[in-house]
């Protein structure tokens, strides 16, 4: 017999941490690439002063125009539906870019990753507005944006450190792997919930923000989960 478990909602600190880390994906996807331009020129046989490598950032920025589309779709179909699109696009685009055999494919993959980042960024802000209002919303957004704006300071140094011990592909793989790191940290916070529950992993789904719109059946409980899986706690 299946019964409906109590709702699992993130605490305010968990929600802020998840939102800040989600928004950081956009900044990390841009600024961590800056130290690898020289390696990209050598890898693709470009001249030492070629500006083609700057398009790695440009195409990612162009993907941000998708916020106009995803904003409308999130109001129509819910926040979770857009997250289920955004995270896979961000991850797939980042992985393809890391192993792209040509610059044209790399630029196309970066555009796709930018679209994914725009979906996550926009949905995160919408999620804050869904959960908070008034002064609480202003304080929460200010704190999240402070962390987001700090990322461009740290990300280039992180890219430089990775490049000193690995290849430029490792730098490119860091952003698409970040959602799994985010999941690991938040799961450590939530490992005391529903210890007796069976956990069912369903491929093809992605992580969920507590408090957002969802059409998920009531017996599914969705804590923050890694992309491509839905963590469902079923009480017997």
N, C-alpha and C positions, 0 to 999 in steps of 0.2 A: 504493500500500500504506500502510495506517495502522498506525503503531506507537504504543505507549504511551509518552508522554513522562514524564520524571521528575516526581515530585510537587512542586508549587510550594507551599511553606508560608511563611506570614508569619514574619518574625523576631519575637522577643519585643517589640521596640520598635514594630514595625508593628502587631502584634496589640493592644498596649496603646493605641496611638494610635487605632486603629479602634474599639476597645471604648469608650474614653473619649468619642470624638466621637459614637458611636451613642447612648450614654446621655445626652449633652448635649442631644439632640433633644427629650427630654421637658421639660427645664428651659427651653430656648429657646422651645418652643411655649407656655409659660405666661408667663414673665416679660417677654418682649419685647413682649407685648400691653399691658402696664400703661400706657405713655404715650399710647395711642391712645383711651382711654375717652372723652375729650372730643370727639374727632373722630367717634367712633361715635355719640354722642348727637346731634350736629348732622346727621350724614348720615341717620340714621333718624328724625329729628324728635322726639327724646326731650327731656324736661325737663332743665335744667342739673344737677339733683340726683338724676336717675334712677339707680337701682341696677341696672337691667336689664343694663347693660354688664358688670357683674361676672360674669354668667352665661357670658360668653365663657371665663372661667377655670373656672367651676364645671362646665360640661358637659365640658370637657377632662379635668378630674379624674374625673368619673364614668366616662369611658371607661377609666380605669385598672383598673376592676374586671375587665376582660377578662383581666388577668394570670392570674386563677384558671383561666380556660378555656385560654388559650394555654400555660400551664405544663403542663397535662395533655396537650395536643395535641403539644407539643414532645417530651415523653417518648415519645409513641406514634409520631409521624411524623418526628421529627428536627428539629434546630435550623434547618436551611436552609429547610425547608418553612414554618416560622412566619415567618422573615425575608421570604420571598416573599409572605407575606400582610401583614406589618406595614408594610413600606416603602410599598407601593402605597396602603394605607389612609391612612397618614400624609400622603403627598403629595397624594392625591386630596382628602382632607378639607380640607387646608390651602388648596388652590387654589379649591375650591368656596366655602369660607368667605370668601376674599378678594373674590369676585365675587357673593356672595349678595344677592339682591334684597330679602330681608326678614330680620328677626332670627330668625324660627323656622328658616329654612333655614340661617342662619349657626350657630345653636346645634346643629342636627343635624349639620352638617359638622364642627363642633368636637368633637362626641362621637365621630364616626368617626375623626378625627385622633387623639384621645386613645386610642382602641382600638389604632390602629396604633403609637403611641408605646409603649403598654404591651407590645405584642408584641416590639418591638425591645429595650426595656429589659430585659424578662425573659429574652429569648434571649441577650442579651449577658452577663448574669450567669451564665447556665447555660453559656455558651461558656467563660467563665473557669474555671468549676469542671470542665469537661471537659478543659481543657488543662493546668491546674495542680493541685497538691495540697499540703497541709500549709502550711509557712511561705511557700512561693512563691505559693500562691493568696492567702494573707492579705496579703502585700506588694502583689501585683498589684491586688487589689480595693481596698486602701487608697489606692493611687495613683490608680486610676480614679475612685473616689468623691470624692477630694479635688478632682479636676478638675471632676467633676459638681457638687459643692457650690459651687464658685467661679462657676459659670455664672449663678446668680440675681443675683450682684453685678454682672456685666457686661451681661447681656441687657437690662435696662431702659435703660441708657445707649445701647446699640446701637439699640434701638427709637427713642429720642429723636433720635439722630443721623439715622436714616433718615427719621423724620417731619419733620425740619427741612428736608430737601431733596426729599422726595417725599410721596406721599399715604399714608393709613392702609392702603390695599391693598398698598402695597409692603412695609410692616411685616408684614402677614399672609402675604405670599408668601415672606418670608425663610426661615421654618422649612421649608416643603416643598421649597425649592430647596437647602437645606443638604446633603442626601445627594449631590447632584452635586458640590458643592464638596469634600465628603469624598472622593469617588471621585477627583477630580482630584489632590488632594494625595497620596493613596496610590499612584495610578498613576505619579506622578513618581518614587516610590521603586522601583517595580517595572519601569521601562521598560528595564532592562538584561537582563530575563529573556526567553529564547526569542525573540530578535530575528528569527530565521529562520522562525518559525512563522507560519502563516496564521491570521488571527483571524476567527472566524465569530460574528456577532451574531445571537442568536435572540430576537425580541421575546417578551414575556410572562413573562420571568424576572426575577430581581433578584439583588442582590449576595450574595456568599457569604463566610462566615467560615471561614478555614482551621482545620482540626482539629475541625470540627463534624460531626455525623452527616449523611450524604447518600447517596441512592440513585443518584447520577449515574454513568453508565457510566465505566469506567476510562480511556478515551481522551479524556475531557473534563478539562481543567485549569481550575480556577475560582479566579482571583485576585479581589481586591475589584473589583467591577464596578458601574456605575451601576444603579439600579433599572430594571426593565423590559428588561434585557438580560443575557445570559449570555455571558461571554467564554470561548470555547473554543479552545484551541490544539491544532491538529491537525498532527502531524509526518508528512511524506510520505516 
